[in-house]
Amino acid sequence: MKNYLTILFALLLAVPVFAQDNMTVPLIEVEGFSERKIAPDEATFQINLEEKAMKVTDAVKVLNKKTQLLADALKKAKIKDYKLIADNYAVDVNRIYRTGVSRDSGYVARQSLRVVTSSKNEDLEKIVEAIQGAGDMSYNLNFQISEATQKSLEDALLTEALKNAESRAQLIAQTLGIRTIKVHRVSLESQPVTYAYSKMEMMRTSADSAPAPPLLNPDEQSIQKRVYVKYTY
């Protein structure tokens, strides 16, 4: 107990120290900003499957069959580069509400699938055809900058943001007649912020309808980085 009280007392003393530091030390506080606009290098098909049945085993069986049909269709299409990712699997009671009264009517099984690819043009069309061939499915298609690309730009964006902050601080100092400044504290975002400008297109395929062509020329996306720097003088 004595040790806990000592730590708590130390923390209480530290708060006024930080507050006093900001009040007594002359500071120039600036935000540094950097941005890169690049074309998306990854496409994702988001597919949501749902199946209802009176028995859990029946609902799960049909759902698994749909997933396997899609996996087989993608494999048969011989697409150069893709990943089929299954997640958010759930089986719930199918509860129906009518005129304020609820009743249970079997079960509903749900599964989310993602087809992620860096391929374009013909391969995207092959994926559309594979989804159509696997059954009656709804999906979203969107384009984004891959995590690998974002990580490769992390250092460059951080350097540019820090230089931008330094430039702003120097401008303020020169304008106010301050001769020299030095870094007092730096805060930065953990990851670059991505703003997507490419459109998301929803399509529905069925056995008797032709697939709509996917959006093959997405707009550029913006990756941004911000830092917050305090300079003292």
C-alpha positions as CSV (number, residue, x, y, z in Angstrom):
1,M,0.0,0.0,0.0
2,K,2.9,2.3,0.8
3,N,4.4,1.8,-2.6
4,Y,1.0,2.6,-4.3
5,L,0.7,5.8,-2.4
6,T,4.3,6.8,-3.3
7,I,3.6,6.2,-7.0
8,L,0.3,8.1,-6.9
9,F,1.9,11.1,-5.1
10,A,4.7,11.2,-7.8
11,L,2.1,11.2,-10.6
12,L,0.2,14.0,-8.9
13,L,3.4,16.1,-8.7
14,A,4.1,15.4,-12.3
15,V,0.9,17.0,-13.7
16,P,1.7,20.5,-12.4
17,V,5.3,20.1,-13.7
18,F,4.1,19.5,-17.3
19,A,1.6,22.4,-17.0
20,Q,4.2,24.7,-15.7
21,D,6.6,23.6,-18.4
22,N,4.2,24.8,-21.1
23,M,3.6,28.1,-19.3
24,T,7.2,29.0,-18.5
25,V,9.0,27.8,-21.6
26,P,8.5,30.0,-24.6
27,L,7.1,27.8,-27.4
28,I,6.3,27.9,-31.1
29,E,3.8,25.2,-31.8
30,V,3.4,24.1,-35.4
31,E,1.8,21.3,-37.4
32,G,3.8,19.5,-40.1
33,F,1.9,18.0,-43.1
34,S,2.8,15.7,-46.0
35,E,0.8,14.1,-48.8
36,R,1.2,11.7,-51.6
37,K,-1.4,11.0,-54.3
38,I,-1.0,7.6,-55.9
39,A,-3.1,5.1,-57.8
40,P,-4.6,2.3,-55.8
41,D,-2.7,-1.0,-56.2
42,E,-5.2,-3.3,-54.6
43,A,-8.8,-4.3,-55.3
44,T,-11.1,-6.0,-52.8
45,F,-14.4,-7.8,-53.5
46,Q,-16.5,-7.9,-50.3
47,I,-19.0,-10.7,-50.4
48,N,-21.6,-11.3,-47.7
49,L,-23.3,-14.8,-47.6
50,E,-26.4,-15.7,-45.7
51,E,-28.4,-18.9,-45.5
52,K,-31.5,-19.7,-43.5
53,A,-32.7,-23.2,-42.5
54,M,-34.6,-25.0,-39.8
55,K,-31.5,-26.9,-38.7
56,V,-28.1,-25.4,-37.9
57,T,-26.4,-28.2,-39.8
58,D,-28.5,-27.5,-43.0
59,A,-27.7,-23.7,-42.9
60,V,-24.0,-24.3,-42.3
61,K,-23.9,-27.0,-45.0
62,V,-25.3,-24.7,-47.7
63,L,-23.1,-21.8,-46.6
64,N,-20.0,-23.9,-46.8
65,K,-21.0,-25.2,-50.2
66,K,-21.3,-21.7,-51.6
67,T,-17.9,-20.8,-50.2
68,Q,-16.3,-23.9,-51.7
69,L,-18.0,-23.2,-55.1
70,L,-16.5,-19.7,-55.1
71,A,-13.0,-21.1,-54.1
72,D,-13.2,-23.7,-56.9
73,A,-14.3,-21.1,-59.5
74,L,-11.5,-18.7,-58.6
75,K,-9.0,-21.6,-58.8
76,K,-10.3,-22.6,-62.2
77,A,-10.1,-19.1,-63.5
78,K,-6.3,-19.2,-63.1
79,I,-6.0,-15.6,-61.7
80,K,-2.4,-14.5,-61.3
81,D,-2.6,-13.0,-57.8
82,Y,-5.5,-13.2,-55.3
83,K,-6.4,-14.2,-51.8
84,L,-9.7,-15.5,-50.6
85,I,-10.2,-14.6,-47.0
86,A,-13.1,-15.8,-44.9
87,D,-14.1,-14.1,-41.6
88,N,-17.0,-13.0,-39.5
89,Y,-18.6,-16.5,-39.4
90,A,-21.7,-16.6,-37.3
91,V,-24.8,-18.8,-36.7
92,D,-27.8,-17.1,-35.0
93,V,-31.4,-17.9,-34.2
94,N,-33.7,-16.6,-37.0
95,R,-36.0,-14.5,-34.9
96,I,-39.0,-13.0,-36.7
97,Y,-40.9,-10.0,-35.3
98,R,-44.6,-9.5,-36.3
99,T,-47.0,-7.0,-34.8
100,G,-44.8,-6.8,-31.7
101,V,-44.5,-10.5,-31.2
102,S,-41.4,-12.5,-31.8
103,R,-41.0,-16.1,-32.7
104,D,-38.0,-18.3,-33.6
105,S,-38.0,-19.8,-37.0
106,G,-34.9,-21.9,-37.5
107,Y,-31.4,-20.5,-37.9
108,V,-29.4,-18.1,-40.0
109,A,-25.8,-18.7,-40.9
110,R,-23.7,-15.8,-42.1
111,Q,-20.2,-15.6,-43.6
112,S,-18.1,-12.7,-45.0
113,L,-15.7,-13.4,-47.8
114,R,-13.0,-11.1,-49.3
115,V,-11.2,-11.6,-52.6
116,V,-8.1,-9.4,-52.5
117,T,-6.0,-9.0,-55.6
118,S,-3.3,-6.7,-57.0
119,S,-4.2,-7.7,-60.5
120,K,-6.2,-5.5,-62.9
121,N,-8.2,-5.6,-66.0
122,E,-8.7,-9.1,-67.3
123,D,-8.2,-10.7,-63.8
124,L,-10.8,-8.5,-62.3
125,E,-13.2,-9.6,-64.9
126,K,-12.4,-13.2,-64.2
127,I,-13.2,-12.7,-60.5
128,V,-16.5,-11.2,-61.4
129,E,-17.3,-14.2,-63.6
130,A,-16.1,-16.6,-60.8
131,I,-18.5,-14.9,-58.4
132,Q,-21.3,-15.1,-60.8
133,G,-20.6,-18.8,-61.5
134,A,-20.6,-19.6,-57.8
135,G,-24.3,-18.6,-57.4
136,D,-26.5,-15.7,-56.5
137,M,-24.2,-13.4,-54.5
138,S,-24.1,-9.7,-53.7
139,Y,-20.7,-7.9,-53.4
140,N,-19.0,-4.6,-53.1
141,L,-15.9,-3.8,-55.1
142,N,-13.5,-1.1,-53.9
143,F,-9.9,-0.1,-54.6
144,Q,-7.3,0.9,-52.0
145,I,-3.6,1.4,-51.4
146,S,-2.1,-1.8,-50.0
147,E,-0.6,-1.9,-46.6
148,A,2.8,-2.8,-48.0
149,T,2.7,0.4,-50.2
150,Q,1.7,2.5,-47.2
151,K,4.5,1.1,-45.1
152,S,7.0,1.8,-47.9
153,L,6.0,5.5,-47.9
154,E,6.0,5.9,-44.1
155,D,9.6,7.2,-43.8
156,A,9.3,9.5,-46.7
157,L,6.0,11.0,-45.5
158,L,7.4,11.4,-42.0
159,T,10.5,13.2,-43.3
160,E,8.4,15.6,-45.4
161,A,6.0,16.3,-42.6
162,L,8.9,17.1,-40.2
163,K,10.5,19.4,-42.8
164,N,7.2,21.1,-43.3
165,A,6.9,21.7,-39.6
166,E,10.5,23.1,-39.4
167,S,9.8,25.4,-42.3
168,R,6.7,26.8,-40.7
169,A,8.4,27.3,-37.4
170,Q,11.4,29.1,-39.1
171,L,9.0,31.4,-40.9
172,I,7.2,32.3,-37.6
173,A,10.6,32.9,-35.9
174,Q,12.0,35.1,-38.7
175,T,8.7,37.1,-38.8
176,L,8.8,37.7,-35.1
177,G,12.6,38.4,-35.0
178,I,13.5,35.3,-33.1
179,R,17.1,34.4,-33.9
180,T,17.3,30.7,-33.0
181,I,14.9,27.9,-32.2
182,K,15.3,24.3,-31.2
183,V,13.0,21.3,-30.9
184,H,11.2,21.0,-27.6
185,R,8.7,18.1,-28.2
186,V,7.4,16.1,-31.2
187,S,4.1,14.2,-31.5
188,L,3.2,12.2,-34.5
189,E,0.4,9.9,-35.8
190,S,1.2,6.2,-35.6
191,Q,0.0,5.5,-39.1
192,P,-0.5,7.5,-42.3
193,V,-4.0,8.6,-43.0
194,T,-5.5,7.4,-46.3
195,Y,-8.3,9.2,-48.1
196,A,-10.0,7.2,-50.8
197,Y,-11.4,8.9,-53.8
198,S,-12.2,5.8,-55.8
199,K,-15.8,4.9,-56.1
200,M,-17.4,1.9,-54.6
201,E,-19.6,0.0,-56.9
202,M,-22.3,-2.6,-55.8
203,M,-23.3,-5.3,-58.1
204,R,-25.6,-8.3,-57.9
205,T,-25.1,-11.4,-60.1
206,S,-27.5,-14.2,-60.7
207,A,-27.5,-17.3,-62.9
208,D,-29.6,-15.6,-65.7
209,S,-27.9,-12.2,-65.7
210,A,-24.6,-11.0,-67.2
211,P,-22.0,-9.5,-64.9
212,A,-21.7,-5.8,-64.9
213,P,-18.2,-4.7,-65.8
214,P,-16.1,-3.6,-62.7
215,L,-14.6,-0.2,-62.3
216,L,-11.2,-0.6,-63.8
217,N,-9.8,2.9,-63.6
218,P,-10.2,4.1,-60.0
219,D,-9.2,7.6,-59.1
220,E,-6.0,8.4,-57.2
221,Q,-6.0,8.2,-53.4
222,S,-4.2,10.4,-51.0
223,I,-1.9,9.3,-48.1
224,Q,-1.3,12.0,-45.5
225,K,0.9,12.3,-42.5
226,R,0.8,14.9,-39.7
227,V,3.2,15.7,-37.0
228,Y,3.0,18.3,-34.2
229,V,6.3,19.9,-33.1
230,K,6.9,22.4,-30.3
231,Y,10.0,24.6,-30.7
232,T,11.5,26.6,-27.9
233,Y,13.6,29.8,-28.2
